[in-house]
């Protein structure tokens, strides 16, 4: 009997725990789950094939200990920890798949990863992640790409006043989306605008009318996808954007401390304390993930449009939220591709490199279907 692959999963939050459960369900892996919170690990420790260890992934000694026997590491820590954690894992010489969505440029670690002979797949969730893989897959087929657009949102199925929103991933990373300037490309020129701008309303079958607004979601596609027009927008229920803009402009998301009485406090700390409890999905609350990706260009001399649509819901049977499914399962499937050698490129690899690699996107769709995730795709001729 062959030895089971050893996988260390750093972070056991909403998505990290779904990743652990999916690996364990496969039966081909031995999983070590780590988190700063013992409470998050208690249920996971009861799953066959899963061991747990409480500790701080930002501690180099702890990180070295939990990664020592790993054949592959998954990084599912909050974004503010992501870059340094990724760097340390690469320095340990371990292949890694990362979903932490950190603000730094991952390619700064490419030379280190090449030196260590490490395969490091970053931004490997749903968006960024799946949409990048689709872009890479289309880029292989087309002679040239003219435009790329992605609309994506993770939302509660039931709308509740006043926020019309619940955080389906790390809440601090949600606020980062609302404050980080959004970069996109027009006429081959990089354009930067504030987040939450260029509001447009769009109708999505099965969901209804949503608001789309600028966020900094293009990530590596700014540099790796050769197209004169590229943008990504986040989706929310109507009303949420204006409220978040008011919060931001009033200073509630500022990190610079202000004096309140005799105390110094950063507004973001108070805002986070108030919002995060109200944004938390409660037991039994269901979510959905909606995404539309479209690319246009020339293929064999013809003007072609590829469209991809994802609508996924909370899985009642397993109790896994949709954002955890679509993000976490993309990560586990790509991790399996790295472990099997289907994807073996060394260095830093954004997800579009997965799509450009023969057989990887087809394998992803096949594995999605086994997990009840459906992606509808169309190829049409443009007039």
VOPAGU-2260 file (C-alpha; in pm, 1 decimal, decimal comma):
REM VOPAGU-2260
SITE   aa  ch    i         X         Y         Z
SITE  UNK   A    0       0,0       0,0       0,0
SITE  UNK   A    1     142,8     337,8    -100,1
SITE  UNK   A    2     225,0     595,7     163,2
SITE  UNK   A    3     -32,9     871,5     204,2
SITE  UNK   A    4      76,8    1221,1     109,7
SITE  UNK   A    5     128,3    1448,3     409,8
SITE  UNK   A    6     -47,2    1786,1     387,1
SITE  UNK   A    7     -23,1    2070,8     636,4
SITE  UNK   A    8    -307,8    2323,5     628,1
SITE  UNK   A    9    -226,4    2655,5     794,8
SITE  UNK   A   10    -549,3    2815,3     915,1
SITE  UNK   A   11    -877,4    2650,2    1014,4
SITE  UNK   A   12   -1129,1    2926,0     952,4
SITE  UNK   A   13   -1435,2    2903,3     731,1
SITE  UNK   A   14   -1233,7    2811,6     420,5
SITE  UNK   A   15    -939,3    2639,4     589,7
SITE  UNK   A   16   -1167,2    2393,0     767,0
SITE  UNK   A   17   -1344,6    2311,3     438,5
SITE  UNK   A   18   -1005,0    2242,0     281,9
SITE  UNK   A   19    -913,7    2004,2     564,2
SITE  UNK   A   20   -1245,3    1818,0     533,2
SITE  UNK   A   21   -1211,2    1783,0     157,2
SITE  UNK   A   22    -859,4    1642,1     183,5
SITE  UNK   A   23    -973,7    1400,1     454,2
SITE  UNK   A   24   -1272,7    1286,2     248,0
SITE  UNK   A   25   -1037,8    1193,2     -36,1
SITE  UNK   A   26    -872,6     929,4     179,2
SITE  UNK   A   27    -537,2     959,4       1,8
SITE  UNK   A   28    -394,3    1221,2     237,0
SITE  UNK   A   29    -283,2    1252,9     595,8
SITE  UNK   A   30    -371,9    1606,7     705,3
SITE  UNK   A   31    -227,2    1824,8     980,2
SITE  UNK   A   32    -452,7    2122,7    1055,8
SITE  UNK   A   33    -312,9    2419,1    1248,0
SITE  UNK   A   34    -467,9    2734,6    1384,7
SITE  UNK   A   35    -413,2    2992,4    1657,0
SITE  UNK   A   36    -755,5    2903,2    1799,6
SITE  UNK   A   37    -794,1    2563,5    1965,8
SITE  UNK   A   38   -1170,2    2603,5    1936,2
SITE  UNK   A   39   -1149,6    2593,0    1557,0
SITE  UNK   A   40    -949,5    2271,0    1571,8
SITE  UNK   A   41   -1163,8    2070,4    1813,5
SITE  UNK   A   42   -1417,2    1943,0    1557,6
SITE  UNK   A   43   -1150,9    1878,7    1293,2
SITE  UNK   A   44    -954,1    1657,6    1531,7
SITE  UNK   A   45   -1242,3    1408,7    1529,3
SITE  UNK   A   46   -1213,3    1344,9    1154,7
SITE  UNK   A   47   -1027,7    1025,9    1049,6
SITE  UNK   A   48    -697,9    1108,2     881,0
SITE  UNK   A   49    -674,8    1451,9    1044,7
SITE  UNK   A   50    -445,1    1559,3    1327,3
SITE  UNK   A   51    -436,3    1908,4    1473,2
SITE  UNK   A   52    -187,8    2137,8    1640,2
SITE  UNK   A   53    -264,5    2473,0    1797,7
SITE  UNK   A   54     -10,9    2748,4    1741,1
SITE  UNK   A   55      86,9    3070,3    1568,7
SITE  UNK   A   56     188,2    3031,3    1202,8
SITE  UNK   A   57     380,9    3359,1    1225,8
SITE  UNK   A   58     619,1    3189,0    1472,0
SITE  UNK   A   59     910,5    3049,7    1263,0
SITE  UNK   A   60     978,2    2763,6    1505,4
SITE  UNK   A   61     614,7    2652,7    1506,3
SITE  UNK   A   62     591,0    2681,8    1128,2
SITE  UNK   A   63     904,8    2475,0    1076,0
SITE  UNK   A   64     771,1    2208,0    1311,8
SITE  UNK   A   65     431,2    2166,3    1145,4
SITE  UNK   A   66     576,0    2176,8     792,4
SITE  UNK   A   67     868,7    1942,8     855,5
SITE  UNK   A   68     703,2    1622,3     728,3
SITE  UNK   A   69     470,4    1785,3     474,8
SITE  UNK   A   70     470,1    1688,6     108,0
SITE  UNK   A   71     267,0    2003,1      45,9
SITE  UNK   A   72     149,4    2301,0     249,7
SITE  UNK   A   73    -174,8    2495,7     210,5
SITE  UNK   A   74    -172,1    2854,2     337,3
SITE  UNK   A   75    -520,7    2967,7     445,6
SITE  UNK   A   76    -421,3    3241,4     688,9
SITE  UNK   A   77    -557,6    3600,1     680,2
SITE  UNK   A   78    -412,8    3824,9     411,6
SITE  UNK   A   79    -200,6    4036,2     645,8
SITE  UNK   A   80      -3,4    3720,6     737,0
SITE  UNK   A   81       5,4    3567,3     391,2
SITE  UNK   A   82     320,2    3701,7     226,6
SITE  UNK   A   83     554,9    3634,3     518,1
SITE  UNK   A   84     404,0    3290,0     574,5
SITE  UNK   A   85     445,8    3203,6     207,0
SITE  UNK   A   86     807,0    3322,2     216,8
SITE  UNK   A   87     889,5    3109,3     520,4
SITE  UNK   A   88     729,0    2797,3     372,6
SITE  UNK   A   89     926,9    2844,0      50,3
SITE  UNK   A   90    1245,4    2885,8     254,9
SITE  UNK   A   91    1162,2    2548,7     413,2
SITE  UNK   A   92    1164,0    2399,9      62,2
SITE  UNK   A   93     797,8    2293,9      65,7
SITE  UNK   A   94     555,2    2306,0    -225,8
SITE  UNK   A   95     262,2    2529,9    -135,6
SITE  UNK   A   96     -82,9    2634,9    -254,3
SITE  UNK   A   97    -190,0    2969,2    -110,3
SITE  UNK   A   98    -532,9    3135,0     -74,9
SITE  UNK   A   99    -441,5    3414,5     167,6
SITE  UNK   A  100    -494,4    3703,6     -79,8
SITE  UNK   A  101    -214,3    3921,1      54,2
SITE  UNK   A  102    -151,5    4273,2     -84,2
SITE  UNK   A  103     218,9    4222,1    -162,2
SITE  UNK   A  104     351,9    4107,6    -501,3
SITE  UNK   A  105     407,5    3730,6    -488,2
SITE  UNK   A  106     655,0    3747,5    -777,7
SITE  UNK   A  107     902,2    3907,4    -537,2
SITE  UNK   A  108     947,2    3550,8    -408,5
SITE  UNK   A  109     991,5    3390,5    -751,2
SITE  UNK   A  110    1371,2    3383,4    -738,3
SITE  UNK   A  111    1361,3    3226,4    -392,5
SITE  UNK   A  112    1110,4    2963,5    -503,1
SITE  UNK   A  113    1319,5    2875,1    -808,0
SITE  UNK   A  114    1631,4    2849,1    -593,2
SITE  UNK   A  115    1452,1    2614,4    -352,9
SITE  UNK   A  116    1292,5    2412,2    -635,3
SITE  UNK   A  117     947,0    2489,7    -497,7
SITE  UNK   A  118     612,9    2496,7    -677,2
SITE  UNK   A  119     416,9    2783,8    -520,0
SITE  UNK   A  120      64,6    2842,1    -650,5
SITE  UNK   A  121     -80,3    3166,8    -515,8
SITE  UNK   A  122    -428,4    3326,7    -517,4
SITE  UNK   A  123    -578,3    2981,5    -566,7
SITE  UNK   A  124    -941,9    3034,6    -469,8
SITE  UNK   A  125   -1245,9    3133,0    -672,1
SITE  UNK   A  126   -1163,7    3498,9    -750,8
SITE  UNK   A  127    -875,7    3526,6    -772,6
SITE  UNK   A  128    -834,2    3163,4    -864,1
SITE  UNK   A  129   -1093,2    2998,5   -1085,6
SITE  UNK   A  130   -1138,9    3313,5   -1297,4
SITE  UNK   A  131    -762,0    3328,1   -1354,0
SITE  UNK   A  132    -752,9    2962,2   -1452,4
SITE  UNK   A  133   -1029,4    3027,1   -1704,6
SITE  UNK   A  134    -837,7    3325,7   -1842,1
SITE  UNK   A  135    -525,4    3115,2   -1883,0
SITE  UNK   A  136    -720,4    2835,3   -2052,0
SITE  UNK   A  137    -877,2    3077,7   -2301,8
SITE  UNK   A  138    -543,0    3247,5   -2363,2
SITE  UNK   A  139    -400,7    2912,5   -2478,6
SITE  UNK   A  140    -679,6    2880,5   -2734,6
SITE  UNK   A  141    -690,8    3232,9   -2873,7
SITE  UNK   A  142    -455,9    3403,7   -3115,5
SITE  UNK   A  143    -507,2    3724,5   -2916,3
SITE  UNK   A  144    -726,5    3840,4   -2627,5
SITE  UNK   A  145    -901,9    4177,7   -2652,2
SITE  UNK   A  146   -1083,5    4197,0   -2320,5
SITE  UNK   A  147   -1130,9    4024,4   -1986,4
SITE  UNK   A  148   -1394,6    4099,4   -1725,0
SITE  UNK   A  149   -1491,9    3925,6   -1403,8
SITE  UNK   A  150   -1794,3    3997,7   -1185,0
SITE  UNK   A  151   -1796,5    3802,9    -858,6
SITE  UNK   A  152   -1955,8    3804,0    -516,4
SITE  UNK   A  153   -2010,3    3586,5    -211,8
SITE  UNK   A  154   -2340,9    3672,6     -46,8
SITE  UNK   A  155   -2585,2    3553,3     218,9
SITE  UNK   A  156   -2894,0    3396,1      63,7
SITE  UNK   A  157   -3114,4    3601,6     296,4
SITE  UNK   A  158   -3074,5    3980,2     290,6
SITE  UNK   A  159   -3085,7    4155,7     627,8
SITE  UNK   A  160   -3084,9    4525,9     711,9
SITE  UNK   A  161   -2872,0    4735,6     751,4
SITE  UNK   A  162   -2567,7    4578,6     582,4
SITE  UNK   A  163   -2732,2    4346,8     326,7
SITE  UNK   A  164   -2420,0    4135,6     374,3
SITE  UNK   A  165   -2247,4    3865,9     577,9
SITE  UNK   A  166   -1873,5    3795,2     551,8
SITE  UNK   A  167   -1818,9    3464,3     376,9
SITE  UNK   A  168   -1440,8    3488,7     420,6
SITE  UNK   A  169   -1202,6    3674,1     655,1
SITE  UNK   A  170   -1385,2    4000,0     751,8
SITE  UNK   A  171   -1060,5    4198,0     772,3
SITE  UNK   A  172    -992,9    4099,3     410,9
SITE  UNK   A  173   -1342,7    4220,0     315,9
SITE  UNK   A  174   -1265,1    4565,9     453,7
SITE  UNK   A  175    -933,5    4557,1     266,8
SITE  UNK   A  176   -1135,4    4518,8     -54,7
SITE  UNK   A  177   -1320,8    4839,5      30,3
SITE  UNK   A  178   -1008,6    5044,1     105,4
SITE  UNK   A  179    -738,3    4917,7    -132,1
SITE  UNK   A  180    -725,9    5120,3    -457,8
SITE  UNK   A  181    -861,8    4924,5    -753,8
SITE  UNK   A  182    -635,7    4868,9   -1052,6
SITE  UNK   A  183    -759,6    4777,8   -1399,3
SITE  UNK   A  184    -646,9    4818,5   -1759,0
SITE  UNK   A  185    -795,1    5036,6   -2033,2
SITE  UNK   A  186    -633,3    5071,2   -2377,7
SITE  UNK   A  187    -325,3    4891,1   -2240,2
SITE  UNK   A  188    -285,6    5157,4   -1970,6
SITE  UNK   A  189    -296,7    5081,3   -1599,3
SITE  UNK   A  190    -575,2    5279,9   -1434,8
SITE  UNK   A  191    -619,4    5319,8   -1060,0
SITE  UNK   A  192    -942,1    5432,3    -895,8
SITE  UNK   A  193   -1076,8    5415,1    -540,2
SITE  UNK   A  194   -1253,8    5095,2    -446,6
SITE  UNK   A  195   -1635,8    5102,0    -435,8
SITE  UNK   A  196   -1650,9    5324,5    -747,5
SITE  UNK   A  197   -1809,8    5291,9   -1096,6
SITE  UNK   A  198   -2125,9    5138,9    -954,3
SITE  UNK   A  199   -2344,2    4947,5   -1200,4
SITE  UNK   A  200   -2649,8    4730,3   -1148,6
SITE  UNK   A  201   -2669,0    4388,0   -1309,7
SITE  UNK   A  202   -2928,1    4111,1   -1314,9
SITE  UNK   A  203   -2822,2    3752,9   -1244,4
SITE  UNK   A  204   -3061,2    3460,1   -1301,4
SITE  UNK   A  205   -3143,8    3289,4    -974,3
SITE  UNK   A  206   -3009,8    3580,2    -768,8
SITE  UNK   A  207   -3170,3    3904,2    -890,1
SITE  UNK   A  208   -3028,9    4254,5    -918,7
SITE  UNK   A  209   -2683,6    4312,9    -773,6
SITE  UNK   A  210   -2444,4    4607,5    -754,9
SITE  UNK   A  211   -2102,3    4575,2    -918,8
SITE  UNK   A  212   -1817,8    4803,6    -812,1
SITE  UNK   A  213   -1442,5    4837,5    -853,2
SITE  UNK   A  214   -1210,9    4629,5    -635,5
SITE  UNK   A  215    -845,1    4539,4    -673,2
SITE  UNK   A  216    -910,7    4188,6    -798,1
SITE  UNK   A  217    -712,0    4164,7   -1122,3
SITE  UNK   A  218    -398,9    4081,9    -926,4
SITE  UNK   A  219    -140,8    3901,3   -1144,4
SITE  UNK   A  220    -360,3    3921,9   -1456,6
SITE  UNK   A  221    -252,6    4285,2   -1488,2
SITE  UNK   A  222      87,5    4153,6   -1598,5
SITE  UNK   A  223      31,0    3799,1   -1724,8
SITE  UNK   A  224    -275,4    3837,9   -1949,8
SITE  UNK   A  225    -196,1    4022,8   -2272,7
SITE  UNK   A  226    -518,9    4216,3   -2334,2
SITE  UNK   A  227    -583,4    4590,8   -2374,3
SITE  UNK   A  228    -896,0    4584,2   -2153,8
SITE  UNK   A  229    -909,7    4407,2   -1817,1
SITE  UNK   A  230   -1124,0    4464,5   -1509,3
SITE  UNK   A  231   -1271,3    4289,6   -1207,5
SITE  UNK   A  232   -1574,1    4400,7   -1007,2
SITE  UNK   A  233   -1721,8    4273,4    -682,4
SITE  UNK   A  234   -2095,5    4206,6    -641,7
SITE  UNK   A  235   -2317,6    4296,9    -346,8
SITE  UNK   A  236   -2688,8    4342,8    -283,7
SITE  UNK   A  237   -2814,5    4695,7    -359,7
SITE  UNK   A  238   -2754,3    4941,5     -77,7
SITE  UNK   A  239   -2439,4    4788,6      68,1
SITE  UNK   A  240   -2193,7    4988,4    -142,2
SITE  UNK   A  241   -2326,9    5331,5     -44,7
SITE  UNK   A  242   -2315,7    5236,6     322,8
SITE  UNK   A  243   -1955,0    5116,8     297,9
SITE  UNK   A  244   -1854,2    5432,6     111,8
SITE  UNK   A  245   -2003,5    5639,0     393,9
SITE  UNK   A  246   -1809,9    5436,5     649,6
SITE  UNK   A  247   -1485,4    5479,8     457,0
SITE  UNK   A  248   -1523,4    5851,9     388,9
SITE  UNK   A  249   -1616,8    5917,8     753,5
SITE  UNK   A  250   -1290,2    5754,4     864,4
SITE  UNK   A  251   -1425,4    5436,5    1019,9
SITE  UNK   A  252   -1175,0    5225,3     822,0
SITE  UNK   A  253    -870,3    5443,2     907,4
SITE  UNK   A  254    -577,1    5275,5    1081,3
SITE  UNK   A  255    -423,2    5593,8    1225,4
SITE  UNK   A  256    -512,2    5617,4    1597,5
SITE  UNK   A  257    -725,8    5902,4    1726,2
SITE  UNK   A  258    -774,4    6017,6    2083,3
SITE  UNK   A  259   -1105,7    5930,7    2245,9
SITE  UNK   A  260   -1108,9    6067,2    2599,4
SITE  UNK   A  261    -786,7    5942,1    2753,7
SITE  UNK   A  262    -742,5    5653,0    2508,6
SITE  UNK   A  263    -573,3    5622,5    2167,9
SITE  UNK   A  264    -770,0    5398,7    1933,5
SITE  UNK   A  265    -751,4    5316,5    1562,3
SITE  UNK   A  266   -1098,3    5360,6    1409,3
SITE  UNK   A  267   -1059,7    5037,1    1212,0
SITE  UNK   A  268   -1017,6    4843,6    1538,1
SITE  UNK   A  269   -1349,8    4970,7    1673,6
SITE  UNK   A  270   -1523,8    4927,7    1337,0
SITE  UNK   A  271   -1395,6    4571,9    1307,3
SITE  UNK   A  272   -1512,0    4487,8    1658,3
SITE  UNK   A  273   -1861,7    4616,1    1582,3
SITE  UNK   A  274   -1895,6    4483,8    1227,4
SITE  UNK   A  275   -1740,9    4140,9    1251,7
SITE  UNK   A  276   -1994,7    4004,0    1498,9
SITE  UNK   A  277   -2281,0    4137,7    1287,7
SITE  UNK   A  278   -2124,6    4008,9     965,2
SITE  UNK   A  279   -2067,2    3660,0    1100,8
SITE  UNK   A  280   -2272,8    3386,1     939,8
SITE  UNK   A  281   -2479,8    3229,0    1214,7
SITE  UNK   A  282   -2547,1    2852,6    1238,9
SITE  UNK   A  283   -2797,4    2760,5     971,9
SITE  UNK   A  284   -2743,4    3076,4     764,1
SITE  UNK   A  285   -2680,2    2992,6     400,3
SITE  UNK   A  286   -2472,3    3170,8     138,8
SITE  UNK   A  287   -2422,1    3172,7    -235,9
SITE  UNK   A  288   -2140,0    3248,5    -478,5
SITE  UNK   A  289   -2208,1    3411,6    -813,6
SITE  UNK   A  290   -1947,4    3479,6   -1082,8
SITE  UNK   A  291   -1950,5    3579,4   -1448,6
SITE  UNK   A  292   -1627,1    3581,5   -1650,2
SITE  UNK   A  293   -1603,7    3684,7   -2015,9
SITE  UNK   A  294   -1311,7    3706,9   -2257,1
SITE  UNK   A  295   -1319,6    3826,8   -2616,7
SITE  UNK   A  296   -1055,2    3798,5   -2884,0
SITE  UNK   A  297    -948,6    3630,6   -3205,0
SITE  UNK   A  298    -935,7    3254,8   -3251,4
SITE  UNK   A  299    -834,0    3115,3   -3588,5
SITE  UNK   A  300    -903,4    3457,6   -3736,5
SITE  UNK   A  301   -1259,1    3481,4   -3600,7
SITE  UNK   A  302   -1393,4    3713,1   -3328,4
SITE  UNK   A  303   -1487,3    3484,8   -3040,0
SITE  UNK   A  304   -1636,8    3536,2   -2695,6
SITE  UNK   A  305   -1592,7    3286,1   -2411,8
SITE  UNK   A  306   -1825,9    3320,3   -2113,5
SITE  UNK   A  307   -1820,9    3131,9   -1783,7
SITE  UNK   A  308   -2097,4    3139,3   -1522,0
SITE  UNK   A  309   -2089,6    3000,9   -1171,1
SITE  UNK   A  310   -2379,6    2997,3    -926,0
SITE  UNK   A  311   -2318,3    2785,8    -620,4
SITE  UNK   A  312   -2508,2    2747,4    -294,3
SITE  UNK   A  313   -2447,8    2640,9      64,1
SITE  UNK   A  314   -2427,4    2261,5      78,8
SITE  UNK   A  315   -2701,3    2154,5     320,7
SITE  UNK   A  316   -2580,6    1793,3     339,1
SITE  UNK   A  317   -2222,3    1873,2     439,6
SITE  UNK   A  318   -2288,4    2206,9     608,5
SITE  UNK   A  319   -2009,9    2370,2     404,2
SITE  UNK   A  320   -2068,1    2727,9     290,4
SITE  UNK   A  321   -2053,4    2805,2     -80,1
SITE  UNK   A  322   -1757,5    3045,2     -57,5
SITE  UNK   A  323   -1567,7    2781,9     138,5
SITE  UNK   A  324   -1659,0    2522,8    -127,4
SITE  UNK   A  325   -1568,3    2727,7    -432,0
SITE  UNK   A  326   -1251,0    2870,7    -276,6
SITE  UNK   A  327   -1141,5    2569,8     -76,4
SITE  UNK   A  328   -1211,9    2302,2    -335,9
SITE  UNK   A  329   -1027,4    2495,6    -606,4
SITE  UNK   A  330    -733,4    2493,6    -368,0
SITE  UNK   A  331    -755,6    2121,5    -285,9
SITE  UNK   A  332    -795,1    2020,8    -650,5
SITE  UNK   A  333    -492,3    2224,3    -757,8
SITE  UNK   A  334    -298,5    2085,3    -460,7
SITE  UNK   A  335    -379,6    1738,6    -594,0
SITE  UNK   A  336    -248,9    1841,4    -935,3
SITE  UNK   A  337      79,1    1953,6    -777,7
SITE  UNK   A  338     111,6    1633,2    -574,8
SITE  UNK   A  339      38,6    1413,3    -877,8
SITE  UNK   A  340     277,4    1604,8   -1102,7
SITE  UNK   A  341       1,8    1721,0   -1338,9
SITE  UNK   A  342     120,8    2072,2   -1257,2
SITE  UNK   A  343     492,0    2085,1   -1178,8
SITE  UNK   A  344     608,4    2434,0   -1277,4
SITE  UNK   A  345     868,0    2566,3   -1033,4
SITE  UNK   A  346     860,0    2918,3    -894,0
SITE  UNK   A  347     565,9    3145,2    -821,1
SITE  UNK   A  348     261,2    3044,2   -1023,2
SITE  UNK   A  349     -57,5    3250,5   -1028,5
SITE  UNK   A  350    -364,1    3042,2   -1122,0
SITE  UNK   A  351    -361,3    3146,8   -1488,2
SITE  UNK   A  352     -51,3    2929,4   -1526,0
SITE  UNK   A  353    -268,5    2635,2   -1418,3
SITE  UNK   A  354    -512,3    2716,0   -1698,4
SITE  UNK   A  355    -229,5    2735,5   -1949,0
SITE  UNK   A  356    -106,0    2386,1   -1854,5
SITE  UNK   A  357    -247,5    2100,0   -2059,4
SITE  UNK   A  358    -516,2    1898,8   -1881,6
SITE  UNK   A  359    -534,6    2106,0   -1563,6
SITE  UNK   A  360    -857,6    2296,8   -1633,8
SITE  UNK   A  361   -1029,7    1983,8   -1758,4
SITE  UNK   A  362    -922,6    1802,5   -1441,9
SITE  UNK   A  363   -1050,5    2092,4   -1231,7
SITE  UNK   A  364   -1395,8    2076,5   -1393,9
SITE  UNK   A  365   -1409,5    1700,3   -1347,9
SITE  UNK   A  366   -1321,4    1731,4    -980,1
SITE  UNK   A  367   -1569,7    2017,1    -937,1
SITE  UNK   A  368   -1849,3    1796,2   -1070,2
SITE  UNK   A  369   -1765,1    1528,9    -813,6
SITE  UNK   A  370   -1817,4    1795,5    -546,2
SITE  UNK   A  371   -2141,9    1928,1    -692,0
SITE  UNK   A  372   -2000,2    2249,2    -838,2
SITE  UNK   A  373   -2112,6    2342,2   -1188,9
SITE  UNK   A  374   -1951,7    2593,6   -1424,1
SITE  UNK   A  375   -2147,8    2679,0   -1738,1
SITE  UNK   A  376   -1939,3    2789,2   -2034,9
SITE  UNK   A  377   -2029,3    2920,0   -2379,1
SITE  UNK   A  378   -1829,4    2998,4   -2691,1
SITE  UNK   A  379   -1994,2    3232,5   -2938,4
SITE  UNK   A  380   -1891,4    3418,6   -3251,4
SITE  UNK   A  381   -1890,4    3794,7   -3216,5
SITE  UNK   A  382   -2045,7    4010,1   -3487,7
